[in-house]
Structure formats: structure tokens, C-alpha cells
Amino acid sequence: MVEGFEKFVSLWKSETKDIKIKNPDLLFLVVYPDKLEWEFSIEKQCQTTTLMVSGGATGASTGQEVQFCYRSEVNDFLKVCKHTHAMIVSVGMVFDMTCVTNDVSAKWRNNFVEAENRKVQPNQLTPITDFYDFVESGEYIKAHIIAKTEKDAFLHHQHINLNVDMWKTLDCPPLDERYAWGSYDRSKDNFHDDYTPFWLTPKGGKKIQNFTHEERTRKSFSYYRDYDEVWKNLDIADLDDFYFSRYMTRIQESFYLFNTESLKRVPDSKFDLIFSPTAGYSAEACVDKLDFSGEVVLYDYVQQNIDIKKMIVDFNMSLEELYIFRKTIDENIVDNVGNFPATQRTVGMGSHEELMKMQEKMRDEHEVNYWLMNIIEPDYTALLNKIRGKDVFFDASNIFSYHMSHAYHTLEELILSYERLHEILGYANSCWFQGTKPTKQWERKWLTSSVLE
């Protein structure tokens, strides 16, 4: 683990310094309590919160302006920032990034309208899309309001959506919990108990909205309970605990029938060894488009995914057969063909009939082997022996930035593993690498070893 919050921030910023910000008006501010002791579980919470707010509606992309500060610095930070709106989240916030709804009323969501330069499903709701809706609403603040009887009211630090421009016109009233209002108007109704009003208006101020019940179901806060052992072994997480029930919505081993990223432009070079993940049809498309004659290695860290892929290749299944196959085996097979933008990316590789022809060509004309391999913690010796003297095309897809990878490894571990893999692949005769960095940027480049034997 890294040595503390400032070390984590330094590592994240050094890895993301070249990311292009898609909407410079929006700030995602990750806040660390001044007196919170840094330990493994806190590092994992910091990593999780940061990853979730760093890009796109589901946290799987890049391009959002992420900054960091201590809780005592929030006001001073916001006073000088150039953003119009801020999503302020304390370390320890987790989001359910998988929610869907029939509500498509939000203006920006209709007809796949561009949101932060990226298209999303019209029925996809996460705390990030909730923030986008807040920006569109023109409201002042949305937060967790605490207004107990005969006590001053305040905003809980866990999550605040703020119209920064409007806040500045009001002379930047403090957002810290220590700043409270003794005089205010509030709604008669509460979300729970008797101290969570739907809205509150401080005397002389503007109305502050509370997060709705639906918005609350999509997130949770740890309150820094003793989760250290669980973060070290997520297999023992209690899904009856609302915190982990939100976080664990995506933490499961799955086989994806179709690719979640588009086929990248391939280099005009000859290859005799291809490494590709089992998911989807990226290996088949690469074999078809590359100048290639040799061996294909399909790898996965889960044996069941290897077994599923081998069966699909062996039987060269039609779309109908895939769906029958999916229904007849007791495994978590994800049919993401209807998920925008995965559908467009899959279609970009070809129709399913064309993909079947590519798969048949790969199966019949090339040697296909299956490796049980976790490329974050591989058998480096076996990998090195395999690639020596070969012209290698290595596809890592989004494995290093995948939410499962971040769940089970620290950011530092992922970065070191990513660099180590590149070093090993550099010993091939030649190696083209493509895949995402742990901080989700795509890299496509030729690798060479910096160490000579």
C-alpha cells in the first residue's frame, strides 16, 4: 500500500496527467477527513471513490476533472476553482453503477443526447448521471441535510452536489459540518426519522434540496466502520450490508459474449503469436485483419470462462445457439449486445455471420490454445518462454482498469504489474501491445525491453 493520502494523490495524478478533460466546467472533488488514519481499508476506499468519479456514467471511462483536498480545505479550494458545478464526495462513498430505470425524463438523456461528450443509455442511472441532472436543474445545492430537533442544521460531508457559480454569488457560505444554521425553514416531511427534511432554506439563503429516496438507493457511505478484513478478502463481504450491496453490484466473475470496446486499428506488420482475452470476438477479428500465421493463445483468469470460450469456438455458434447455450448452463454469461455503446462496437467488427466466419477461420487454419492466466499476476517465466523469438500481438483489453482488478488490487500494485508485463513482453522478437492502463487510458505501442540479458 502507499504511505498515505498525499502519496495516493501524487500517484493518481502522475498516471492521469495527460488525460483530456471532456467538460472543464464540472469538478469531481474527492475529500479526505483531516484526522482519518490511513490504513489498508481506507486506501481501498480512496481508490474506489476516485475510480468511480473519474470518467463517464459508470466510472469505466476517463475525462472527468478529478481533484483532491482535505475536508478543512474544501471552501478555500472551491473559492478559486474555475468550474461552474462540483460533485463533492468524501473518501468512503461507493456507488451502484449498474442501475437502469424506465424514467427517461431527464433532458440530456433523451435520444442518446451527448453527455460530457459521451453517449449513454437513456435508461441508465448512476450517481454520476444524477449529478448531470443536477447541473441541468439549475438548483443551488443537493446534499444530505441533517436537521435534528432543537439542534442546528448542517450538511453531511459524505456527498454534496454544488452549483459553484451560485454559491460564489452568495459569498461562499462554508460547507463544513461545523458550520450550521440555527434559523431556517424546512419541509414538514422527512426521508427517514425526523431529521432528514426534503428541503431546507437557511435564513437569508437559498433552498437546499436533499437527495431523493431513489438517489439514495444508488449509493452508500462507509462511515469508516471496521471493514479492514473485508477489504482484504471481498469474498467474505456481507451483501446484507447496504454499503457492500451497493459496491458489489459489479463484483462478480462474468463471461462477456460480446466485446465492450471497439476493434482498434491494427499495425501493418507480420505476427506469429497472438494473445487475446476470451471475451467476445476480438481475437477472431484480429486474426482476420492481421498479417498472421501462427498460434493464438486465448487467456482468462477464470477456468469457467476458458471452458465457455472453447465450447463457443469448437461449435462456432450462431446467435440463436449462443442464446440457447446461455440459458442452459449455470454460469454468469453477460449478453451485452443490447447495451449501448457495446452494440455499436460489436457491429463495427462485423455482423454475427461475419464473426462466425472469422471464428471458423481462426479455429481451422491456426493453432488455438487456452491459458488459465491472470495477467496481473502471471507466471512470468512461462510467458517469457512463450514469446521468445516470436513476433507477438498482445491484447490486454481493459483488464488492468477493470472494476474487478481494482477491487482486488491496490492502484500501486496494478501500476507495478502493468509495467512488469511490458518489461517481459519487451523480450519478444517484436511485440505490439494494446490495452488500458490502470487509470483507464488506452495504450497502443511497440514494446522493447529496457534490460538486456
C-alpha positions in Angstrom: 0.0 0.0 0.0 1.1 3.6 -0.5 2.1 5.6 2.6 -0.8 8.0 2.9 -3.4 10.1 1.2 -1.0 12.6 -0.3 1.1 9.7 -1.8 -2.1 8.2 -3.3 -3.0 11.6 -4.8 0.5 12.0 -6.2 0.4 8.5 -7.8 -3.0 9.1 -9.3 -2.1 12.5 -10.7 1.2 11.3 -12.2 -0.7 8.5 -14.0 -3.5 10.7 -15.3 -1.7 13.9 -16.2 -2.2 13.5 -19.9 -5.9 12.7 -19.8 -8.0 15.2 -21.8 -10.8 16.8 -19.8 -14.1 16.4 -21.6 -16.2 19.0 -19.7 -13.9 21.6 -17.8 -17.0 23.2 -16.2 -17.6 20.1 -14.0 -15.4 19.3 -11.0 -15.3 16.0 -9.1 -13.7 16.7 -5.8 -12.5 13.8 -3.6 -12.3 14.9 0.0 -10.3 13.3 2.8 -11.1 13.8 6.5 -8.2 15.6 8.1 -7.9 13.3 11.1 -8.7 10.0 9.5 -5.9 7.5 10.0 -4.6 6.0 6.8 -4.7 2.2 6.6 -5.3 -0.5 4.0 -9.1 -0.3 4.1 -9.0 3.5 3.8 -6.7 3.3 0.9 -9.1 0.9 -0.9 -12.0 3.2 -0.2 -10.0 6.2 -1.5 -9.1 4.2 -4.7 -12.8 3.1 -5.1 -14.3 6.6 -4.7 -11.7 8.1 -7.1 -12.2 5.4 -9.7 -16.0 5.8 -9.7 -16.0 9.6 -10.3 -13.1 9.7 -12.7 -14.9 9.0 -16.0 -18.3 8.5 -17.6 -21.7 7.5 -16.2 -20.4 4.1 -15.0 -16.9 5.1 -14.0 -15.4 3.0 -16.8 -14.2 5.9 -18.9 -11.9 8.8 -18.4 -12.1 12.6 -18.9 -13.7 13.9 -15.7 -11.8 16.6 -13.8 -10.8 14.9 -10.5 -9.2 16.9 -7.8 -8.4 16.1 -4.2 -8.2 18.0 -0.9 -8.6 17.6 2.8 -12.1 18.4 4.3 -10.8 21.5 6.0 -9.7 22.8 2.6 -13.0 22.4 0.7 -14.1 26.0 0.9 -10.8 27.5 0.0 -10.4 25.1 -2.9 -13.8 25.9 -4.3 -13.4 29.7 -4.0 -10.6 29.7 -6.5 -11.7 27.0 -8.9 -12.9 27.8 -12.4 -15.7 25.2 -12.5 -19.4 26.0 -12.6 -20.5 22.9 -10.7 -18.9 20.4 -8.3 -19.7 16.9 -7.2 -18.0 16.7 -3.7 -17.6 13.2 -2.3 -15.7 12.1 0.7 -13.5 9.1 0.6 -15.7 6.1 1.6 -18.5 6.9 -0.9 -19.5 3.9 -3.1 -22.0 3.9 -6.0 -24.1 1.3 -7.7 -23.0 1.9 -11.3 -25.4 -0.6 -12.8 -28.9 0.9 -12.3 -31.4 1.1 -15.0 -34.9 2.7 -15.0 -37.8 3.4 -17.2 -37.6 7.1 -16.3 -36.2 8.9 -19.4 -37.4 12.3 -18.4 -34.0 13.9 -18.0 -33.4 16.4 -20.8 -29.8 15.4 -21.5 -30.7 11.7 -21.6 -33.4 11.8 -24.3 -32.5 10.2 -27.7 -28.9 9.4 -26.7 -28.0 13.1 -26.3 -24.3 13.7 -25.8 -23.4 13.9 -22.1 -19.9 15.0 -21.4 -19.0 14.1 -25.0 -20.0 10.5 -24.5 -23.3 8.7 -25.3 -25.1 6.8 -22.6 -28.2 4.6 -22.5 -31.3 6.7 -22.0 -32.4 4.5 -19.0 -29.0 4.3 -17.3 -29.0 6.0 -13.9 -26.0 6.3 -11.5 -24.9 8.9 -9.0 -22.9 10.4 -11.9 -26.0 10.8 -14.1 -27.8 12.2 -11.0 -25.1 14.9 -10.9 -25.5 15.6 -14.6 -29.3 16.1 -13.9 -28.5 18.4 -11.0 -26.3 20.5 -13.3 -29.2 20.8 -15.8 -31.7 21.6 -13.0 -30.3 25.0 -12.1 -30.6 24.1 -8.4 -28.3 25.5 -5.7 -27.2 22.6 -3.6 -28.3 18.9 -3.2 -26.9 17.2 -0.1 -27.6 15.0 2.9 -29.4 17.5 5.2 -29.2 16.8 8.9 -31.8 18.9 10.9 -32.4 17.4 14.3 -35.0 18.9 16.6 -33.7 21.7 18.8 -30.3 21.5 17.2 -28.6 23.4 14.4 -28.9 22.0 10.9 -25.9 21.1 8.7 -24.9 19.3 5.5 -23.2 15.9 6.0 -19.8 15.8 4.3 -20.3 12.4 2.5 -21.8 13.9 -0.7 -22.7 17.4 -1.9 -23.6 18.5 -5.4 -23.0 22.2 -5.6 -23.7 25.0 -8.1 -20.4 26.7 -7.6 -21.3 29.8 -9.6 -24.4 30.4 -7.5 -22.5 29.6 -4.3 -20.0 32.3 -5.1 -22.7 34.9 -5.6 -23.8 34.2 -2.0 -20.2 35.0 -0.7 -19.3 31.3 -0.4 -21.0 30.2 2.8 -19.0 27.4 4.5 -19.9 23.9 3.5 -18.2 22.2 6.5 -20.3 20.3 9.1 -19.0 22.7 11.8 -20.9 25.5 10.1 -24.6 25.1 11.0 -27.8 27.0 10.7 -29.8 27.8 13.8 -32.5 29.6 11.9 -34.1 28.1 8.8 -37.3 26.9 7.1 -37.7 23.2 6.3 -40.1 20.7 4.9 -42.5 19.0 7.2 -41.7 15.6 5.7 -38.5 13.6 6.1 -36.9 10.9 4.1 -36.3 8.9 7.3 -36.5 9.5 11.1 -37.4 13.1 11.9 -34.2 14.9 10.9 -33.8 14.4 7.1 -36.1 17.1 5.5 -36.9 17.1 1.8 -35.5 20.6 1.7 -34.1 23.3 3.9 -33.8 27.1 3.4 -31.3 28.9 5.8 -32.4 32.3 6.9 -31.3 34.7 4.2 -30.1 31.9 2.0 -31.3 29.7 -0.9 -33.2 26.5 -0.8 -31.1 23.3 -0.4 -32.5 20.0 -1.7 -32.0 16.7 0.0 -31.1 13.6 -2.1 -34.2 11.7 -3.0 -35.0 8.2 -2.0 -34.2 6.9 -5.5 -30.8 8.7 -5.5 -30.0 7.3 -2.0 -30.6 3.7 -3.3 -27.8 4.1 -5.8 -25.0 4.9 -3.2 -23.8 4.3 0.3 -21.2 5.7 2.7 -18.9 3.6 4.9 -18.8 6.0 7.9 -15.3 4.4 8.3 -16.6 1.3 10.0 -14.1 -1.5 10.6 -14.0 -3.1 7.2 -10.3 -3.8 7.0 -10.6 -7.6 6.9 -13.4 -7.5 4.3 -11.3 -5.2 2.0 -8.5 -7.7 2.3 -10.9 -10.5 1.2 -14.0 -9.4 -0.6 -15.3 -12.9 -0.8 -16.4 -12.6 2.8 -18.3 -9.3 2.2 -21.9 -9.4 3.7 -24.3 -8.4 0.9 -26.9 -7.7 3.5 -24.8 -4.8 4.5 -26.1 -1.9 2.4 -22.7 -0.5 1.8 -21.3 -3.6 0.2 -24.5 -4.4 -1.5 -24.0 -1.1 -3.5 -20.3 -1.7 -4.1 -20.6 -5.3 -5.1 -23.2 -4.9 -7.8 -20.4 -5.4 -10.4 -18.0 -7.5 -8.5 -18.7 -10.9 -10.0 -16.9 -13.2 -12.4 -18.6 -13.0 -15.8 -18.1 -14.1 -19.3 -19.0 -11.4 -21.9 -20.5 -12.8 -25.1 -19.6 -9.6 -27.0 -16.8 -7.1 -26.7 -17.2 -3.9 -24.7 -14.7 -2.0 -26.7 -14.3 -1.4 -30.4 -11.6 -3.1 -32.6 -8.6 -0.8 -32.7 -6.6 0.0 -35.8 -4.1 -2.9 -36.2 -0.4 -2.4 -37.2 0.8 -3.2 -40.7 3.2 -5.9 -39.6 3.5 -9.7 -39.6 2.8 -11.7 -36.4 3.1 -15.3 -35.5 1.7 -15.3 -32.0 -1.5 -13.6 -30.7 -2.5 -13.3 -27.1 -6.1 -12.3 -26.6 -8.7 -12.4 -23.7 -11.5 -15.0 -24.1 -14.4 -12.4 -24.1 -16.2 -11.6 -27.3 -14.7 -11.8 -30.8 -11.6 -9.6 -30.6 -9.2 -12.5 -31.2 -11.2 -13.6 -34.2 -11.2 -10.1 -35.7 -7.5 -9.7 -35.1 -6.7 -13.0 -36.8 -8.8 -11.9 -39.8 -7.3 -8.4 -40.1 -3.6 -9.0 -39.2 -0.9 -10.4 -41.4 -0.8 -13.5 -39.3 0.2 -17.1 -39.5 0.8 -18.9 -36.3 -0.6 -19.6 -32.8 -3.5 -18.0 -31.0 -3.5 -18.0 -27.2 -6.9 -17.2 -25.6 -6.4 -16.5 -21.9 -8.5 -15.8 -18.8 -8.1 -15.9 -15.1 -11.3 -17.9 -14.6 -11.4 -21.6 -15.8 -15.1 -21.4 -16.4 -14.6 -18.6 -18.9 -12.0 -20.6 -20.8 -14.3 -23.6 -20.9 -17.2 -21.4 -22.2 -14.9 -19.8 -24.9 -13.6 -23.2 -26.0 -17.1 -24.5 -26.5 -18.2 -21.5 -28.4 -15.2 -21.8 -30.7 -15.5 -25.6 -31.1 -19.1 -25.3 -32.2 -18.9 -21.9 -34.0 -22.3 -20.9 -32.5 -24.9 -18.8 -34.3 -26.6 -16.0 -32.4 -29.6 -18.3 -31.7 -27.3 -21.1 -30.5 -25.4 -18.6 -28.2 -28.6 -17.6 -26.5 -29.7 -21.2 -26.1 -26.3 -22.0 -24.7 -26.5 -19.1 -22.3 -29.8 -20.3 -20.9 -28.7 -23.9 -20.5 -25.5 -23.5 -18.4 -25.4 -22.3 -14.9 -22.8 -19.6 -15.3 -22.8 -15.8 -15.3 -22.8 -15.1 -19.1 -23.4 -11.5 -19.9 -25.3 -10.7 -23.1 -24.2 -7.1 -23.6 -25.2 -6.8 -27.3 -28.2 -4.6 -26.4 -26.0 -2.3 -24.2 -25.2 1.0 -25.9 -22.4 1.6 -26.9 -21.4 -2.1 -26.9 -23.8 -2.8 -29.7 -22.2 -0.3 -32.0 -18.7 -1.6 -31.1 -19.7 -5.2 -31.8 -21.4 -4.2 -35.1 -18.1 -2.4 -36.0 -16.3 -5.8 -36.0 -18.9 -7.2 -38.4 -22.3 -8.9 -38.4 -22.5 -12.1 -36.4 -22.4 -14.2 -39.5 -19.2 -12.5 -40.5 -17.8 -13.0 -37.0 -18.7 -16.7 -37.2 -16.7 -16.9 -40.5 -13.7 -15.2 -38.7 -14.0 -17.7 -35.8 -14.2 -20.7 -38.2 -11.0 -19.4 -40.0 -9.2 -19.0 -36.7 -10.2 -22.5 -35.5 -9.5 -24.3 -38.7 -6.4 -22.5 -40.0 -4.5 -21.8 -36.8 -3.3 -23.5 -33.7 -5.6 -22.3 -30.8 -4.5 -22.8 -27.2 -6.2 -21.8 -24.0 -4.3 -20.4 -21.0 -5.5 -20.1 -17.4 -3.6 -16.9 -16.7 -4.2 -13.8 -14.6 -2.1 -11.2 -16.4 -1.9 -9.0 -13.3 -0.1 -11.9 -11.5 1.0 -14.2 -14.3 3.7 -16.9 -14.4 6.3 -14.6 -15.9 8.6 -17.5 -16.7 6.0 -19.3 -18.8 5.1 -16.1 -20.5 8.7 -15.3 -21.3 9.4 -18.7 -22.7 6.3 -18.5 -24.9 7.2 -15.1 -26.5 10.9 -15.5 -27.0 11.9 -15.2 -30.7 8.2 -14.5 -31.7 6.5 -11.6 -33.3 3.7 -11.0 -30.8 0.4 -9.2 -30.9 -0.7 -8.8 -27.2 -4.2 -7.6 -26.4 -4.8 -6.8 -22.7 -8.2 -5.2 -23.3 -9.4 -3.3 -20.3 -8.2 -5.8 -17.7 -5.8 -3.5 -15.8 -8.6 -0.9 -15.4 -11.5 -3.3 -14.9 -13.5 -2.8 -11.7 -12.7 -6.4 -10.6 -9.0 -5.7 -10.9 -9.3 -2.5 -8.8 -11.4 -4.4 -6.2 -8.7 -7.0 -5.5 -5.6 -4.9 -6.1 -4.3 -1.5 -5.0 -3.6 1.2 -7.5 0.1 0.8 -6.9 0.0 -3.0 -7.4 -1.8 -2.5 -10.7 0.7 0.1 -12.0 3.7 -2.1 -11.0 2.2 -5.1 -12.6 1.4 -3.2 -15.8 5.0 -2.0 -16.0 6.3 -5.5 -15.3 4.2 -7.1 -18.0 5.5 -4.5 -20.5 9.1 -5.3 -19.5 8.6 -9.1 -20.0 6.8 -8.6 -23.4 9.8 -6.5 -24.5 11.9 -9.7 -24.7 9.9 -10.9 -27.7 11.4 -10.5 -31.1 8.8 -7.8 -31.6 5.6 -7.0 -29.6 2.7 -4.8 -30.3 0.7 -4.1 -27.1 -2.8 -2.7 -26.7 -4.8 -2.3 -23.6 -5.8 0.2 -20.9 -3.6 1.5 -18.1 -4.9 1.0 -14.5 -6.2 4.6 -14.8 -8.2 3.6 -17.9 -6.3 5.3 -20.7 -5.8 3.2 -23.8 -2.2 2.5 -24.9 -1.2 1.1 -28.2 2.5 0.8 -28.9 5.5 -1.4 -29.7 7.4 -2.7 -26.7 11.1 -3.1 -26.2 13.0 -4.4 -23.1 15.0 -1.9 -21.1 17.1 -4.7 -19.7 19.4 -6.8 -21.9 20.4 -10.3 -20.9 
